[in-house]
Amino acid sequence: MPCIGITGGVATGKSTVARQLHELLRRTVPVELFNSDFEARRLTNGDLVVQEEIKAAFGVQVFDSEGNLARDRLRDLAFRDRAARKILESILHPRIRKAWIDRAGGDGLLLAEIPLLYETGAEPYFDRIIVTACSRASQVERIVVERRLSKELAEQIIQAQMDLEEKIRRADWVVWTDCPPGITAQQVNLIFTEVTERYGGARR
């Protein structure tokens, strides 16, 4: 199964581009969409082993009074403390990687939305990589407005990731999202055309 990675900086429109490309492709070829953020939420919400590892690493402070993971507390801790972030990544990332690798064994295309694709060294697993990008000012504004986080935390989240210009340099395709939705859709359509021309029936 050919694998196409979709990555980019935080709040650069990865999910929008992934959904648009998936919707176009599913009309012509077998295709599956994997979202690593959804998988991370599934693991932290429903995997008792993962929850116990998080509790052992960070203590009960990242759980609420009912014993549920307090995602906002864990997020704040991870982005304010680099060592804590690395510990959390060591718990989640191997499991997330296994989840999308397990889905890459059949016919059709796999679109995998992975925010930290380059940071986790996953580049060799993909046939092509799409990077979504916008200005840093737009990233901060989107995080503050859409996610209701502070500007300080927004800057910390952006700073924790690989420089966006480096991701753009490594990309096979770049979608610039500092533009009207119709222009973004046009860029996705161009990628769709290239993908269908390259992979046809999507069998290796």
C-alpha positions in Angstrom: 0.0 0.0 0.0 1.6 3.3 -1.0 1.7 5.7 2.0 1.4 9.5 1.7 2.2 11.5 4.8 0.5 14.7 5.7 2.4 17.0 8.1 3.3 20.6 8.8 3.3 23.0 11.7 0.6 23.2 14.3 -2.5 24.9 13.1 -1.4 25.0 9.5 -4.5 23.2 8.1 -3.3 19.6 8.1 -6.7 18.0 8.9 -8.5 20.2 6.4 -6.1 19.2 3.6 -6.2 15.5 4.6 -10.0 15.4 4.6 -10.2 17.2 1.2 -7.7 14.9 -0.4 -9.3 11.8 1.1 -12.7 12.9 -0.2 -11.3 13.3 -3.7 -9.4 10.0 -3.7 -12.1 7.8 -2.3 -14.1 8.4 -5.4 -11.4 6.8 -7.6 -9.1 4.5 -5.6 -9.3 2.5 -2.3 -7.9 4.9 0.3 -7.7 5.0 4.1 -7.2 8.1 6.3 -5.2 7.8 9.5 -5.0 10.7 12.0 -2.3 10.4 14.7 -4.0 12.9 17.0 -7.2 10.8 17.0 -5.0 7.7 17.8 -3.3 9.6 20.6 -6.6 10.5 22.1 -7.8 6.9 21.8 -4.7 5.7 23.6 -4.8 8.2 26.4 -8.6 7.9 26.9 -9.1 4.2 26.5 -5.8 2.2 26.9 -5.4 1.4 30.6 -1.7 0.4 30.1 -1.0 3.8 28.6 -2.8 5.6 31.4 -0.8 3.7 34.0 2.4 4.6 32.3 1.4 8.3 32.2 0.5 8.1 35.9 3.8 6.5 36.7 5.7 9.2 34.8 3.8 12.3 35.8 1.8 11.4 38.9 -1.9 11.9 39.8 -1.5 15.6 39.1 -2.4 15.0 35.4 -5.7 13.2 36.4 -8.9 14.7 37.7 -10.7 13.8 40.9 -12.6 11.1 39.1 -9.4 9.4 37.8 -9.8 10.6 34.2 -6.8 12.0 32.3 -6.8 15.8 32.4 -5.6 16.4 28.9 -5.1 20.2 29.4 -2.9 19.6 32.4 -0.8 17.0 30.6 -0.6 19.3 27.5 0.6 22.3 29.5 3.2 20.2 31.4 4.5 18.7 28.1 4.9 22.0 26.3 6.4 23.8 29.3 8.9 21.1 30.1 11.0 19.5 27.3 12.0 16.5 29.4 8.3 15.8 30.2 7.4 16.1 26.6 10.1 13.6 25.6 8.8 11.1 28.2 5.2 11.5 26.9 6.4 11.0 23.4 8.2 7.8 24.4 5.0 6.5 25.7 2.7 7.4 22.8 4.8 7.6 19.6 5.8 3.9 19.3 2.2 2.9 19.7 1.0 5.5 17.2 3.6 4.4 14.6 2.6 0.8 15.0 -1.1 1.7 14.4 -0.5 3.3 11.0 2.2 0.8 10.0 -0.4 -2.0 10.7 -2.8 -0.3 8.3 -0.3 0.0 5.5 -0.3 -3.7 4.5 -3.2 -4.0 2.1 -4.3 -2.6 -1.3 -5.1 1.0 -1.8 -3.6 4.2 -0.5 -2.9 5.2 3.1 -3.0 8.9 3.9 -1.4 9.4 7.3 -1.8 12.8 9.1 1.2 12.9 11.5 2.1 16.3 12.9 5.5 15.2 14.1 6.4 13.0 11.1 9.8 14.5 10.6 10.5 15.0 14.3 10.0 11.2 14.9 12.1 10.1 11.9 9.1 8.6 10.0 10.1 10.0 6.7 11.5 6.8 5.2 8.1 5.0 5.6 6.4 7.3 3.1 6.3 7.4 -0.7 5.4 11.1 -0.7 4.9 13.8 1.9 2.6 16.8 1.9 3.5 19.7 4.1 0.8 22.3 5.0 2.1 25.8 5.8 1.1 29.3 6.7 2.7 32.3 8.4 3.7 32.1 12.1 1.3 34.9 12.9 -1.6 32.8 11.4 -0.5 29.8 13.5 -0.6 31.8 16.7 -3.9 33.4 15.9 -5.5 30.1 15.0 -4.3 28.5 18.2 -5.5 31.4 20.4 -8.9 31.8 18.7 -9.8 28.2 17.7 -8.1 26.3 20.6 -8.6 29.0 23.2 -5.0 28.8 24.4 -2.8 31.7 25.6 -0.4 33.4 23.1 2.5 32.3 25.3 1.4 28.6 25.1 0.8 28.9 21.4 4.4 30.2 20.9 5.7 27.3 23.1 3.8 24.7 21.0 5.2 26.1 17.8 8.7 26.3 19.2 8.6 22.7 20.2 8.2 21.6 16.6 10.8 21.5 13.8 11.1 24.8 12.0 8.4 25.0 9.3 10.8 26.1 6.6 12.8 22.9 7.1 9.6 20.8 6.7 8.8 22.8 3.5 12.3 22.1 2.2 11.9 18.3 2.7 8.3 18.1 1.3 7.3 16.6 -2.0 4.2 18.8 -2.1 3.4 22.0 -0.1 -0.1 23.4 0.5 -0.1 27.0 1.5 -3.2 27.7 3.7 -2.8 31.5 4.3 -5.4 32.0 1.6 -9.2 31.7 0.9 -10.5 28.1 1.2 -11.1 27.9 -2.6 -7.4 28.5 -3.2 -6.4 25.8 -0.8 -8.9 23.4 -2.5 -7.2 24.2 -5.9 -3.8 23.2 -4.5 -5.3 20.0 -3.1 -6.9 19.2 -6.5 -3.4 19.5 -8.1 -2.0 17.0 -5.7 -5.0 14.7 -6.3 -4.3 14.7 -10.0 -0.6 13.9 -9.4 -1.4 11.1 -6.9 -3.9 9.4 -9.2 -1.5 9.7 -12.2 1.3 8.2 -10.1 -0.5 5.4 -8.3 -3.5 4.6 -10.5 -5.1 1.6 -8.9 -2.9 2.1 -5.9 -1.3 -1.3 -6.0 2.4 -1.7 -5.9 
